[in-house]
């Protein structure tokens, strides 16, 4: 049986996690997709429903149920952000397919981008595979491992996105060099 101090500590952790983790993840989703999925909204609704039950009905078990919904909300954020980053990367590749990105960072940009992309995809696949394999098993150990797998995938995709953002100057250099090369080629054909 949990003590009042334990319950109060868990309640505080829920609010702190919402403020420090969930809200920034939602902001990221809003920036990437201009919205956030209903599944995340439902998890947040459930968090605060259980917290209000705890306050109104003195139901300690509701605090611990709310804590599980916090983890679920974060997990859903990770899943959706991974998909958004993967789509953003695909759009980047389409947008720059005519640009010679082999020139970026002395030829190191594209191999590094491909390496980071493969790593992120593998981590996401591993998380999804584990989730499928254990979907009927309800254990805290499985939930924690699944959470860590999706967190790793999220961090990898964030790393891909950050790498592209940090390489913007090199990418723009490639764009201008590609335009110059195209102009020279067109002039020599004329």
TAUR-V931885 format. One record per pair of residues at least 4 apart in sequence whose C-alpha atoms are under 6 Angstrom apart, sorted by the first residue. I is the first residue (numbers start at 0). GAP is how many residues later the second one is. D is the distance in Angstrom with one decimal. If there is no record, write none. Layout:
I;GAP;D / I;GAP;D
//
This chain:
1;4;5.8 / 4;4;6.0 / 12;4;5.9 / 15;4;5.9 / 16;4;5.2 / 17;4;4.7 / 17;5;5.9 / 18;4;5.5 / 28;4;5.7 / 28;7;5.8 / 29;4;4.3 / 29;5;4.5 / 29;6;5.9 / 39;33;5.4 / 42;26;5.6 / 42;30;5.3 / 46;19;4.5 / 46;22;5.6 / 47;4;6.0 / 49;12;4.9 / 49;16;5.4 / 50;12;5.8 / 51;4;6.0 / 52;4;5.4 / 53;4;4.7 / 53;5;4.4 / 53;6;5.8 / 53;8;5.6 / 61;4;6.0 / 76;4;5.9 / 77;76;5.5 / 81;72;5.4 / 90;4;6.0 / 92;4;5.7 / 98;76;5.8 / 98;79;5.8 / 100;73;5.9 / 101;5;4.9 / 102;4;5.1 / 102;71;6.0 / 103;5;5.4 / 103;66;4.9 / 103;67;6.0 / 104;4;5.5 / 108;4;6.0 / 115;44;5.8 / 119;33;5.6 / 119;36;4.9 / 119;37;5.4 / 122;30;4.9 / 123;29;5.0 / 124;4;5.9 / 126;22;5.1 / 126;23;5.6 / 130;4;5.6 / 141;4;6.0 / 158;4;6.0 / 161;4;5.9 / 173;4;5.9
//
